[in-house]
């Protein structure tokens, strides 16, 4: 059961799943804007041009209020989602910042095994005691 929960957690917290969920929510909010424009602007114009119905000034005023409320709902929804995602990303990236800082702080010097002085990490001979430094096992294996 723990493995199932861990798998679900890794699936649900992947970036593309979160992005898709945000897209669906924003798409639903945008649908109300499209519906307001269609029902209150395009359909009345088409009906007026075809003579199907007569519209007055009250119908135009209704369009403005419907569109403004749809836009307000859209922007409120977008703002709330933005705040949620900002908090979510901050929570996910808490441990990653330390890892990046540790990777960037790679050593640039080493200690000479003969004279114990500090020398550059890529040195092959010590500038102080002029001893040849032994190759690292990884470097020797890479050359072979």
N, C-alpha and C positions, 0 to 999 in steps of 0.2 A: 504493500500500500504506500510506503514511503517513496519507493521508486516511481510509482505512478504520479504522486503529488509533485515530485521533483521534475519529472518530465513535463507535466502540465505547466509548472511554473516557468521552466525554460522556454516552452512554446509560447505562453501568454506574454512573456516579457521581452520577446524578440522585437526588434525595432519595426520590422515590416508588419507585424500583427497590430501593433499600437498605431502605426501610421494608417493602416487600413480602417481601423475603428474610428479614428479621427475623421478620415475622409467620408465615411458613411454618415457620421453625425453632422458634419458640415454640409454634406449633400442634402440631407433631410431638411436642414434649416434653410438652405438655398431654394429648395423646392417651394417653400411658402412664398418666397419673393417672386418666383416665376409664375406661380398660381395667381398671385395678386395682380401682376401685370397682365396676364392673359385674361382673367375674369373681368377686370375693371378697366382695361384700356383697349386691348386688341378686340375682344368680342363686341364691346359697344361700338367701336369704329366700324367693324364689319357689318354689324346689324344696321347701323345708320346708313352705310353706303348701299346696302342691299334693300333697305326699306323695311326690314323685318320688325324693327321697334323704334320708338322715339325716345330720345334721352334728353334730359335737361341738365341744368347747372348742378342739381343735387347729386346726380350720378357722377359727375366729374369730381365733386368734393368727396364723395365716398371713395373714389379711387385714391385720392391723396392720402386719406386717413388709413386705408388698408395697406398701401405701399409703405407708408412711414412706420406702421406697427410691424410689418414684416421685416423691414430693414433693421428696426430696433431689436427685434427678437434675434435676427441673424448675428448682429454685432455683439449682443450680450452673450449668445451661445459661443461665438468665436473667442471672446475674451475669457469666458470661464474655461473653455478647453485649453487656451493658451496658458492660463495660470496652473491648471492641473498638470499639463505636460511639462511646464517649467519645474514644478515640484517633483514630478516623477523622474525627470532627467537628473535633477540634483541628487535625488536619493539613490539612483542607480550608479552615478559617477562618484560617490563618496570614496570608495576604495581605490578607484582607478587613478586618481590624481597622485597618490603616494607612489604607486607603481611606476608611473611615468617619471616622477622626480628621481626615483632610485635608479632607473635605467639610464637617465641622462648623467648621473653622477658616477660614471664608470671611472676607474682609476687611471691616472695618466703617468704615474711613477711606480717604481718598484725598488726593492732593496738589493744591493749587490750582495751575493752570498759570501763573498770573500772579505771585503772591507766594510760592509754594512752601511755604505753611504747610499743616499737617495739618488736614483738615476732615472732617465726617461724609460717608459715601459717598453719601447721598441728598440732599445739599445742592445747591440750584440757584443759590445766590449765596454767595460767600465772606464769612464774618463778619469777616475781617481787612481785606481790601482792597475789599470790597463790589462786586467784579467779578461780572458775570453769567457763570456757568459754561456752557461749550458742552454741548449735549445729546450723549449717546452715540448712536452710529449705530443701535444696537439699539432704543433708546427712541424715536428719531425714526421708524424704520421701523414700530414697533408702533403709533404714533399715527396714521400715514398710512393 
